[in-house]
Amino acid sequence: MTSSTKNNQQKPLLGKLRLTSTLLVETGLHIGGGGENLNIGGLDKPVIRDPMTRYPYLPGSSIKGKLRSILERLLNKPINRKGSRDTYRYESDDLEDGYTEINGQDIPYEGARHCQLSRIFGSTGGPGSGAKTWIKTSIVKAQCLEENGTKTINGESYTSTKGRNAPARLIVRDSHLLPDSATKLKKIDTGLYMTEWKFENGLDRITAAANPRQLERVPAGSEFHFELVYTVEDAHQAIEDLKNLAIAIAILEDDALGGHGSRGYGKVKFHNFQFYYHDVEQYRQITNTGGSSSSPISLGNTSELLSRFSEIQNLLPGS
């Protein structure tokens, strides 16, 4: 089997691990949904809502992005990809290790096959915007990749090529209000449906001119159903990835979710964890026999999540 043939093979599916939890909002939380109308005296920054129910919810993209940001710093990843609004982040430019060339500077990145961050969250190949991806020439030739010039980096020959994407193993669902919280929020009288106003006033340090604004927040005490799913392709990597996710969830409790965290917004807490694992054969058995899923592992809070991680590890094949 040639290197290029092996490289194009589908990755095996060993199973799926699903985590559910209750996400408690401890201080008012704002995740913006954009205003449809600009009304005098209206909200400057409304929260995002479900278009069917008009309930506020927490987008999975926001939670996933926050977890990724935490892990980027935890794993000390270099900044090698320019985003919007002059922001930068880390990205694996290809499946193989290499360098990202930005403004004449070569920044090393870890290939998505092995990168702990890219395995979980996926990566988009090739930096674009005038930047280049450089991989060892021997690898480029062995895998029959596109060649766009060569140069020497640290005494070795590297070839510029078009980087390849890597799919994410992690799914983070949108978090919707639990029924009890929805019932309580419907009863509050703030002038808004199920949310609260937060009035802020910025003052010019020189002129003392006021700059008032009004933000919409999900009130403290609201509870949401939190769920993520991790695809197990390699048991050893899965243990490492799940441990990193557990740490990131614990760090999130000491950080903030959504906007304006430095002003006290978005403190959250997780409790009532439930872990479920199905390998491929269990899926087949449920389909063929109509049997129920296996019993979950229950953990009370993030402290138990970290201290009893070995129980989660034992769910996986080969543990």
C-alpha positions, -999 to +999 in steps of 0.1 A: +000+000+000+015+034-010+016+064+013-009+083-007-034+053-007-030+049+031-034+086+036-068+086+018-083+057+039-114+064+060-107+065+097-123+037+117-152+045+140-148+028+174-177+044+191-193+076+205-190+091+240-218+114+250-216+138+280-247+156+294-248+181+322-268+209+337-252+243+330-262+268+357-258+306+350-245+322+382-242+358+369-262+374+341-250+360+308-250+377+273-245+359+240-256+384+213-281+376+186-279+408+167-308+433+166-334+431+139-345+466+145-329+498+159-355+514+181-351+546+202-349+535+238-345+499+227-318+474+235-283+480+221-274+443+224-302+417+226-295+380+234-299+352+209-332+334+210-349+303+196-370+316+167-398+290+174-402+295+212-385+329+217-366+313+246-330+324+251-305+297+244-267+292+244-253+283+209-230+253+208-207+273+186-201+298+214-194+271+240-172+252+216-153+283+207-147+291+244-135+256+252-111+258+222-097+291+233-091+277+268-073+247+254-052+268+230-037+285+260-036+254+282-016+235+255+005+266+248-002+266+211+015+292+188-006+318+170-003+311+133-036+320+117-052+354+110-089+357+116-114+385+113-109+419+129-071+415+133-075+385+156-052+355+155-055+319+166-038+285+163-045+261+134-029+229+121-022+239+084-021+202+074-023+166+086+015+166+088+038+188+110+052+219+093+055+256+093+032+285+086+049+314+069+034+348+079+051+380+070+084+362+064+083+345+098+081+306+100+059+295+128+059+258+136+026+239+140+017+203+149+000+182+122-037+175+128-030+137+130-013+142+163-022+177+175-043+175+207-063+206+198-070+198+161-080+162+169-108+176+191-119+207+172-108+200+137-086+223+115-088+241+082-058+234+059-037+262+044-035+297+059-044+317+028-042+355+027-007+355+014+006+331+040+021+297+031+022+262+044+056+244+044+060+206+049+091+185+046+099+179+010+102+141+015+067+139+029+052+161+001+067+138-025+058+105-007+022+116-004+020+131-039+010+166-026+009+198-046+043+215-049+047+253-049+083+259-043+110+248-019+132+263+008+155+253+036+142+256+072+166+246+100+189+228+076+161+207+060+143+210+027+106+221+029+080+224+001+051+248+000+019+230-005-019+233-001-028+222+034-055+196+041-085+199+064-091+176+094-127+170+107-135+176+143-142+147+166-162+169+190-198+180+186-212+206+210-250+209+210-270+241+215-279+244+251-316+250+257-334+260+288-346+233+312-384+232+317-383+244+353-361+274+344-384+283+315-414+283+338-397+306+363-384+330+337-418+334+322-430+348+355-403+375+360-414+411+353-385+430+338-402+444+307-385+417+286-396+382+278-377+358+301-346+380+303-333+411+321-321+446+312-285+456+322-280+493+320-244+505+317-229+539+314-194+546+300-178+580+310-153+599+290-122+603+313-116+639+300-150+654+293-171+632+317-196+628+288-219+598+293-223+569+269-252+549+281-262+515+267-286+488+275-278+451+273-300+421+275-289+392+297-301+357+307-307+361+345-287+344+372-302+311+383-312+300+348-303+263+340-296+249+305-292+213+292-255+209+281-245+181+258-214+172+238-205+141+218-169+128+211-162+104+183-137+077+194-113+068+166-083+059+187-086+047+223-053+062+235-060+096+219-096+096+232-084+093+268-060+122+263-086+143+245-113+137+271-090+146+299-082+179+282-119+186+277-126+178+314-099+203+324-112+229+300-147+226+314-133+231+349-113+261+338-145+276+321-161+277+356-133+300+367-135+320+335-167+334+317-190+324+289-203+349+265-195+386+263-183+411+289-168+385+312-144+410+328-174+430+340-189+401+359-210+386+332-212+349+322-201+330+353-213+294+349-212+262+368-217+226+357-233+198+377-251+164+372-227+150+347-238+118+328-214+099+306-226+074+280-205+053+257-216+031+228-192+011+207-201+001+171-213-033+182-236-019+208-252+003+182-258-028+161-272-047+190-297-019+199-308-018+163-312-056+159-326-065+193-343-032+204-322-033+237-316-002+257-284+018+260-258+011+287-261+027+321-243+061+324-216+071+348-229+099+370-207+126+385-219+155+406-196+184+396-164+193+380-143+183+410-157+147+407-152+149+369-115+154+374-109+132+405-129+102+391-118+105+355-104+070+356-141+057+356-147+075+323-115+062+309-126+026+317-156+030+294-133+031+264-120+001+244-086-012+255-086+005+289 
